[in-house]
Amino acid sequence: MTVRTRFAPSPTGLLHIGNARAALFNFLYARHHGGSFLLRIEDTDRERSTQKAVDVLFDGLAWMGIQSDEEPVFQSTRQERHAQVAHELLERGLAYRCYCTAEELKDMRETAMAEGRPPRYNGMWRDRDPADAPKDAPYTVRIKAPHEGETVIHDLVQGEVRVANSELDDMIILRADGTPVYQLAVVVDDHDMDITHVIRGDDHLTNTFRQAMIYRAMGWDLPKFAHLPLIHGPDGAKLSKRHGAQSVVEFREMGYLPEALNNYLLRLGWGHGDAEILSRDEQIRLFDLDGVGRSPSRMDYAKLLHINGVWMRRADDTRLTDDVMERLSQVEGVDTSDATRARVLQLMPGLKERAKTLVELAENAAFLGRSIPLPFEAKAQKLLTPENRAMLGRLATQLEALSPFDGPGIDATLRRFAEENELKLGKVAQPLRAAVTGSSMSPGIDDTLLALGRDEVLARIKAVAHE
């Protein structure tokens, strides 16, 4: 059997982190078993399913590096096929027309609740002669649910799950306007797409029992199911805005790398020994459903931040520089010319060691494109005492005479100057860092001066020394 998995989101909003993890698990499972990963857009809710929302889904999946192996299927284009299956069940006596009015259905629910029963349809038209129906009256199509025994699902994550068939009702599969319901469309699409494994959130577990009725009525083999526990907030409550970011777009805008988000989501509810930082190839090699736990996962934003820092340090300097320059282009007062880009690229090895997000990286690199006078952070301003300003004026003279202006030369000059003035190196380097960056923190001072270049360093020092 060739494994075929699918991710089937409804395009009604952003790509939520729970859906993103489901997509990742489907993708990795298919890759691990040498199978295919497919994408289906469940866009039958025409009012809420917008092209913009579809684009957001595609964009988010592309950013995460999750690619479908076939052209995406749009559920809205398959409604005739869904209806065809409903009519086939009708013809075989496994479904029936229900002519109940809205008022009758309301009365059924209220009566059931008053008697302490679940508010289900009572099967009023299940065995009734359709000839009894009012002429030309609208009708829905309902499937005949089994009344005896139980339905058993052998779930690859949850284990064996059972429900008594008496708990299932004759659900509608075709609405009065002839359009299929979600439960029917999903089953027909998964069957026609030859899906072998349905991996989704455990909030769909009750749907699985209802969908199993359709599979069995049609004589189709059920796919294997794997229902993933949901992702909760750090406090164990349902993940919400008050906990922090919830969508892929938000994490991207906050400066997270896709490698980091993928890595974190993989480890959120799945484990393989002590393995923590895993490349995509390693993820594919190791991932299988037996490593998925049954308990809900808790979102740990601090852990995600740590993992992002690890991937930042591993990332290619040119790629990071491209992202930084794009972000700096949105910052007022920062020059994004080729000269600034060259400085950022040169200093990137040191910059990325101190940043945990791309936003932080861009903020730390902004000084490389600023003009005099620099804005100074409070800690930097505190370092620029009158005594230190005078000291920097004397240091500028020695740096100006330095030839060549390179790393070893800068280091030797700073050390010699500190020794001549009976100062510890830090007492020279910290005011100098404040003067040329506007901050009390930066990559190594030698690297920072080298990236700025002699002329810019001297201009920045003199602007402070002459105040």
N, C-alpha and C positions, 0 to 999 in steps of 0.2 A: 504494500500500500504506500503510495506517495502522499506524504503529509501535505495538506493544504489548509492553511489558516487564513483568517480574515479579520480586518478591523472595520467595524461598521458604525461610524458615528452619525449622529443627526446634526446637520449644519445649522444649528440654532444659537450659536454663541461661540465663545473662545474654546480652544482645545484645553480642557481641564486636565490637571495633573494626573487624576485617576485614569482618565481615558488615555492619556499619553503613556502611562505605564502599561495599560492593557495592549496598546499598539506595539510597544516595545517587546512585551512578552510574546505576543503572537509572531512578531518578526523574528525574534531570536529562536523561538521554538522551531519555526519553519526552516531557518538557516541551519540550526543544529542537526536537524534530521534530513537535510538535503532536499527539502520540499519547497513549496511556493507560498508566498505571502501575498494576499490580495486585499484590495481596498474597495469597500462599498459605501456609497453615500446614501443614507436613508433619509431622503428628502421628500417624503410624501406629505409632510406638513408644509404646504405651499406658502402659507402666510408667514411662517417663521423661518423657512429654509431659503435664505438669500444667497445670491452669488457671492456677496462679500464674505459671508460666513463660510462658504465653500472654499474661497481663496485663503481664508485664515487657516483652515484645516490643512490644506495642501502646503501652505507656507510653513506651518509649524512642524509638520511631518518631515518636510524637506530639510529644515534646519536641524532636526534631530537625526537626519541621515537614515530615515525609515522609508524605503522605496517599495512600491508595489511591483510585483513581477508581471502583472498584466494591466491592461487599461482599466481604470476605475469603473465600477458599475454604479449607475444611478438608479435607485429603486423606483423613482417616479416614471421611468421609461418602461417598466415591466408590469404595469397594472393589468394589462390584458391577460398576461400569463397568470398572474395571481387569481384573477377572476375565473379563468379557465379551470384552475384546480378546484375552486369552490363549486363550480357547476358540475364538475366530474364527481365530486363527493355527493352532490344532490342526486345525480342520476343513479348513483350506486346505493342510494338510501342511507348514506352515512352522514348526511346533513339534511336539513329541512328548512322550509320557509317559515319565518315567524312574522305574524301580522299584528303583534301587540302594539298598541298605541303607547305614546309617552305616558299617558295617564294610567294605563293599566300597569305599566312597569313600575311607576311610582307607588301605586297601591300595593304591588307585590313586595317591594322593598319595605314599606312601612309596616305591612302585616308581619313579615318575617322578623323585623326588629322588635315589634311589640311582643312576639312570641318567643323572643330570645334566640332566634335563629339567624345565621348569616344572611345579609340582604342579597340573596341570589335569585336569578331567574328560575321560575318553578317548572319549566318544561311544558308550559301551557299548550304549545303547538307541536310538541315533539311527535306525538302519535295521532294527531288530529287530521282529518281530511282537509286538504287545502281548499276543497270545494266549499267549505264552510266560511271561507274568508269573504269579506265584502268585495264586490266587484271592483277591479282596478285599484285595490288598496295597496299601498306601499308595503314592502316586506324586507326584512333582513334575512340573511342566511346564517343559521347556527349549526355548529357541528354537534353530533351526538356523542356526548361524553360517556365513557363507560361508568356504570353504576356499581359494579361488583369489583372486589379485589383491590389491588393497589398498584401504583406506578412507582417503579424503582429506577433511580438514576445512579449509575456507577461513576461518580465524579472523581476526576483525577487529582483534585485538591481536597475536596470536602469528604471524600470517601463515599460510602453507600448512603443515599438519601431516599427516603420513602414518603409517599403521601397516599392516603386512602382515596380511592377514586370517588367515593361519596362526597369528598371535599371539592371535586371539580364540577363546574357547571357547563351547560351547553353554551359556550361562548360564541359570540357573533364573529364570523369570519368575513362576511361581506355586508357592507352597510346598505341602507335603503337606496342610496344614490348609485349603488353598483361598485363603489370603491372598496378595496380590500383593507382590512385592519392590519395593524403592525404584526400581530402574532402569525397571521397567514403569510404575509409578505416575507418575513424573515425566514420562515421554514422553506418556502418555495425557492427563494434566492439561494439559501445555503445548499439546498439539494441540487439546484441547477448549476451552481458554481463548484460542485463536487467538494465542498468543504468537509474535511475529515475531523477537524478539531475546532470546537467553539470555546475560545478562551476569553472570558469576560468577567465583570464584577459580580460578586455574589448577590447584589441587589436584583439580578436577573434570574435567580434560582427559581422563584415561583413561576416566572415565565416559562422556564424549561419544562415544567410538568404540563403546562397548557399546550406548549408547542409539540410535546411528545405525542399528544392526541392526534395531531395532524399528520406527523410522520407515520404513525402506525395505521391511521385510517387509509393513507395512500399506499401503504405497503413499502415504504422507504426505510432504509437503514438509518438509524440515528447516528449523528456524528458523536465523537467522544467529547464530553463536556468537562471543562475545568473552570470553576468559579472562584475568582480571586477575592480574598478579603478586602474590604474597603480601606482607604487611607483616611485616618482621623487627624485632628489637630494634635499639638503637643500635649494638650490636657485630656486627650481621649474623647473629646466631643467631635461631632461632625465638622469636617474641615470647612471653614468659612473665612470671609474677608478679615474678620478680627484676628485671625491667626497670622495672616500675611498673604503673600502671593499665592495664587491658586492655578494660574494658567501658564502655558508655555510662553506666550507672548510677554507676560509680566516678568518671568525669569530672564528672558532674553534682554528685555529693556533694562533690567537691573544689573546686567553685565555678567551673567553666567554663561559659561561655554557649553555648547551642546554635549561635548564629551562628559562634562561634569554632571549635567542633569541626567543624562542616560545612565552614567555610572551610579548615581545616587538612587534613581528610580529602580534600577535593577536590584540593588541591595535592600530596597524597601519592601520587605516581605519575602525575599529570596536570599539564600545563603549557600556558600560553598566553602566550608572550613573557615579559615581566617582570611580568605581572599577578600580584599577591599577595593583596591584600585585596579580596574580591569579595562584593557583596551577592547575595542569592538571585536577583534579576532578572538581574544580570550573569552569574551562574553559568549560568543557563538559556540566556542568549543566546550564551555562548561555548563551552559544553561540547559536545564531540563525541569519539568514540572515537579519532580520529586523533591526539589529544594524549596518549593513554595510552602510557606506556613499557612495554618488555618485561621490564625488570629489577626484581627485588624492591625494595620501598621500605624505608627505615629510619625507624623511629619516632624523632622528635626532640622530646623533651618540652620542651626549652628554647624551641624554635621555637613550639610550641603555646602555651606560656605567654606569649610575646611577642604572638602573634596575639590571645590572649584579652585582653591589656592594651589592645590597639588597639580591640577591640570593646567593652570596658568603657567606654572614654572616649567612644565613640559612643552608648552606650545611654541610653535615657530615664531621667531622674533618679527619676521616680515608680516605674518598674518596679524599678530598683535598690533603692530605699528599701523597697519591699514585700518583696523578697528578704532584705535586711538585717534587717528587723524579724522576719521568720520565723526567721532564724538566731539572732538575739539572744534570742528567746523561749525558746531551749534553753540559755541561758547563765545560770548562777546569779549573782544579785547585780546584774542589769541590769534596770532598769525599762523596760517596753515600752509605756508609756502614750502617748496622743496627743501629749503634750508632748514626749516623746522622739522620736516619729516626726517631729514638726514640725522639731526640731533637726536630725535626720539629713537630712531632705529639703532643708533650707536649706543645709546644709554639703556636700551631695552633689557639687556641681561640683568642689569641692576634694578631697574624699575619693577620688573615682574616678580622679583624676589620679595618685594615689600607690599604687593597688592593681592587682594583676594577676589576682586571682581574687575571687570573691564571698566566699569564706571570709576572705581577707585584708581585704576591704572591711568585713566585719562586725566583725572584730577591731579595725580602726582606728576604727570608729564607736562601739564599746562605751562609751567614756568619756562619751559624751553621755547615757547612761542610768544611769551609776553614781552612788551616793550617797557622801557624805563619811563617813569618810575614804577617799580614793581609794587603790587599789593603785598603787605606783610601780615602773616599770621601773628597772633598775640605773643606766642612764645618766641618767634623770630624777632619781633620788635623789641622784646625784653633783652635779647642778646646784643642789640645794637646800642650799647651804652656809649657815651662820649669817648671813653677810654678805648673801647673796641673799635670805634670808627677811626680814631687816630691811628691805632695799630694797623688797621686794614689799609690805610693810606700809605704807610711805610711798606707793607707787604706788596702792594701794587707795583711799587718801584722795582722790587726784585723779580716779580712775575713778568714785568714788561721787558726786563733784560734777559729773561730765560730764552735760550736757543739750543736745541729746538724745543718747542712747546709740546712736550710729549709726557706720557705717564710717569716714567722714571724721573724725568727732570722736575715735574711738578711735585712729586713725592719728596725728592731730595731738597727742593727749595723750601717747602713747608717745614720739613724737619729742621733744616738749618736755621730758618727764621725763628722757630720756637726755641731752639737751643740758644741762639744769640740773645733772645729777649727773656731767657730764663722762664719759659712758659711750657706747660705740658702741651702736647700736640693738640689735644681736644680743645684747649683754650684758644687755639688759633683756628682750628677747623670749624668749630661750631659758629662763631661769628661770621666766618667766611661763607659758610653754607647759607646762613640767614641772608647775607648780603646778595648772593648770586641767585638764590632760589625763592626767597620770600618765606621760607619754611625752616623749621628746625630739623626736618628729616628729608633725606634724599639718598640716592645710591652713594657709594664711596666718593669722597670729595675729589679725589684725583680724577676719577672717571667723569664726574659731573663737570669739572672745569674743562676737561679735554673735549667733552661733547659740545659745550658752549663755544669753545674756541677762545683764543687769546683776546681778540678785540672785544668780544661781548663780555668776557669776564672782567676785563679792565674797565669797561664802560659801567658795568653794574657796581663794581667796587667803588669807583670814583664818585658815582651818583650818591652813594651812602657816605663816603668819607668826607665829601664836601658839603653835606647838609649842615 
